[in-house]
């Protein structure tokens, strides 16, 4: 084989096919475009965590009933009553001059745990009441007498909005000043008692924004012997004096009557 034929074959081998080169370029561009789209999709999907207060679909892609309720509240449109549970202290034990925290909550979650897992109680028992509520709640704590001092002022309404947790909470600082048992009344509105026939529709509870429910807490107040004696004198001594005055007046009247009768008998005998 001649040198010229070899160089001719080499020249043929080094010649590039234009159609094949064009296909290669197209494939390269397609691969790059696919990579850009994939990266862009990941960035747009938001790899960071969702805000804790966001509305998150369930595994089935549906919003939970709580999220639907919160979304309706945020829209400002009329909202049906939402089943919930009031968690509060049913009974408490306290001491004179020692403050304690009174906690209460409204739990609107789909699955509601016992009250003792939602609120904290130092010495006492927790209670629950099934209610129905609307969006923005208000509560106040009312004492049975001025023996219990409440801070902040219990008669003032404290407003709360539902968050993503589905629970709203309140807390008051309560201080007993006398060793006598008391009652606390928690008032929540808008709320209604759900003592309705089974199967009643959720929006049939009735009542308006001023509908309210009341739950009661028995407070057993402990005190020292001196505190109890002092309280007894403060509250009972005026009554003792009043009774003593009445008894004294009765005895005086009886003595006057007795000596009057006696004198009459003496005069008659003489």
Secondary structure as the mmCIF struct_conf table of DSSP 4:
data_model
#
loop_
_struct_conf.conf_type_id
_struct_conf.id
_struct_conf.beg_label_comp_id
_struct_conf.beg_label_asym_id
_struct_conf.beg_label_seq_id
_struct_conf.end_label_comp_id
_struct_conf.end_label_asym_id
_struct_conf.end_label_seq_id
HELX_RH_AL_P HELX_RH_AL_P1 UNK A 3 UNK A 14
HELX_LH_PP_P HELX_LH_PP_P1 UNK A 15 UNK A 17
HELX_RH_AL_P HELX_RH_AL_P2 UNK A 18 UNK A 45
BEND BEND1 UNK A 48 UNK A 48
HELX_LH_PP_P HELX_LH_PP_P2 UNK A 49 UNK A 51
TURN_TY1_P TURN_TY1_P1 UNK A 52 UNK A 53
BEND BEND2 UNK A 54 UNK A 54
STRN STRN1 UNK A 57 UNK A 57
TURN_TY1_P TURN_TY1_P2 UNK A 59 UNK A 60
BEND BEND3 UNK A 61 UNK A 61
HELX_LH_PP_P HELX_LH_PP_P3 UNK A 62 UNK A 62
STRN STRN2 UNK A 63 UNK A 63
HELX_LH_PP_P HELX_LH_PP_P4 UNK A 64 UNK A 64
HELX_RH_AL_P HELX_RH_AL_P3 UNK A 65 UNK A 75
TURN_TY1_P TURN_TY1_P3 UNK A 76 UNK A 76
BEND BEND4 UNK A 77 UNK A 77
STRN STRN3 UNK A 82 UNK A 95
TURN_TY1_P TURN_TY1_P4 UNK A 96 UNK A 97
STRN STRN4 UNK A 99 UNK A 107
BEND BEND5 UNK A 110 UNK A 111
HELX_RH_3T_P HELX_RH_3T_P1 UNK A 115 UNK A 117
TURN_TY1_P TURN_TY1_P5 UNK A 118 UNK A 118
BEND BEND6 UNK A 119 UNK A 119
BEND BEND7 UNK A 122 UNK A 123
STRN STRN5 UNK A 124 UNK A 143
BEND BEND8 UNK A 144 UNK A 145
TURN_TY1_P TURN_TY1_P6 UNK A 146 UNK A 147
STRN STRN6 UNK A 148 UNK A 151
BEND BEND9 UNK A 152 UNK A 152
TURN_TY1_P TURN_TY1_P7 UNK A 154 UNK A 155
BEND BEND10 UNK A 156 UNK A 156
STRN STRN7 UNK A 158 UNK A 160
TURN_TY1_P TURN_TY1_P8 UNK A 164 UNK A 165
BEND BEND11 UNK A 166 UNK A 166
STRN STRN8 UNK A 167 UNK A 176
BEND BEND12 UNK A 178 UNK A 180
STRN STRN9 UNK A 182 UNK A 193
TURN_TY1_P TURN_TY1_P9 UNK A 198 UNK A 199
HELX_RH_3T_P HELX_RH_3T_P2 UNK A 202 UNK A 204
BEND BEND13 UNK A 205 UNK A 205
TURN_TY1_P TURN_TY1_P10 UNK A 209 UNK A 210
STRN STRN10 UNK A 212 UNK A 222
HELX_RH_AL_P HELX_RH_AL_P4 UNK A 225 UNK A 269
#
